[in-house]
């Protein structure tokens, strides 16, 4: 019998994996969501998961059910300068909200704004589009904010963002994640920025 707690405990012992959530149906893992740092490529993390599950628990898993969200390690000495959220302002304008952001990349500062209806479902989209607007001059992709969800893994709360990138008629899904530490609005912006770093 597959024990979900054992699976999640074993996976969080893999270096770089911070949290894991497994969904089991009919004695088979049908979903496996993992939050990891960015020290390894996703393919290497998948291989580690496959090896550890089989060696430790005798479980074979279809890699297609594995979903990985990577958090930026924020190592300032990295050769690649990170895009960093410097400022986030959410202004209540009655029926709408107006979001302004400032993003720093080295010595460069980029600003973006976006407004939209003040509904619980739409506020994350408005924040996400403000972040993307700040970055629109440094890429030539078409990017949309499709969905943002809050998940709880290993006792911690995260915001997961799904972006779609379209380039030369090819669409690609990009996932970003950020822990909810300061507030949800900041976590939303950070998760969108993390997804952008992975484009």
Secondary structure, 3 states (H helix, E strand, C coil): CCCHHHHHHHHCCCCCEEEEEEEEECCEEEEEEEEEECCCCHHHHHHHHHHHHHHHHCCCCCHHHEEEEEECCCCCCCCCCCCEEEEEEEEEECCEEEEEEEEEECCEEEEEEEEEECCHHHHHHHHHHHHHHHCHHHCCCEEEEEEEEEEEECCEEEEEEEEEEEECCEEEEEEEEEECCCCHHHHHHHHHHHHHHCC
